[in-house]
């Protein structure tokens, strides 16, 4: 009887720890959509050079790196980026995004002036 009780207790502990392996309400798309230990975890999907970005989206890692960094934001009449943010120019628009994750905070169409 005692061995049966100990076995049942051990089984319940193992089953309980497996149930908390992934938090309730975990949305893979929201968390980058990757199940591996990729160095680009948390970045969005790459959409290519012709995509028109919007606030709240996440740029893909390759899209972010292929967009040209804006060196002098004042020369383009852009506001100063906050710490950890950077302006990039992609397909005729300026994109202000987080350097670590590509989360877009602001976009401005480049009118060429």
C-alpha positions, -999 to 999 in steps of 0.1 A, spaced: 0 0 0 28 24 9 47 18 -24 15 24 -43 9 57 -26 45 68 -32 43 58 -69 10 78 -73 26 108 -56 57 107 -79 35 103 -110 14 134 -100 45 155 -95 58 146 -130 25 152 -146 21 185 -128 55 198 -139 48 189 -176 16 210 -174 35 242 -166 61 237 -193 43 263 -215 24 291 -198 -14 293 -203 -24 317 -231 11 314 -248 7 326 -283 36 315 -305 30 342 -331 31 370 -305 64 357 -292 83 356 -325 69 323 -338 100 304 -333 105 272 -312 143 271 -315 170 290 -297 175 312 -327 196 344 -322 167 363 -339 140 353 -315 114 379 -310 118 395 -344 90 395 -370 87 378 -403 108 391 -432 85 407 -458 110 421 -483 121 455 -494 88 467 -509 67 462 -478 50 493 -463 56 491 -425 31 503 -399 34 512 -363 31 482 -339 45 457 -364 78 439 -360 103 440 -388 121 408 -397 157 406 -388 169 406 -424 145 435 -433 159 456 -405 195 449 -415 188 457 -452 171 490 -444 196 519 -445 203 535 -411 195 572 -409 227 588 -396 216 624 -391 179 623 -381 178 662 -379 187 665 -416 156 645 -424 134 665 -399 129 634 -377 126 634 -339 155 622 -318 152 584 -313 150 572 -277 176 550 -261 176 516 -278 157 529 -309 170 539 -343 156 554 -376 159 533 -407 150 541 -443 131 513 -461 113 516 -494 108 553 -493 97 555 -457 114 562 -424 109 536 -397 117 542 -360 121 508 -344 137 490 -314 172 479 -323 169 447 -302 136 434 -317 125 455 -347 93 467 -330 81 497 -350 71 528 -330 67 552 -358 67 554 -396 69 585 -419 66 585 -457 97 600 -473 85 627 -497 120 633 -510 121 669 -498 
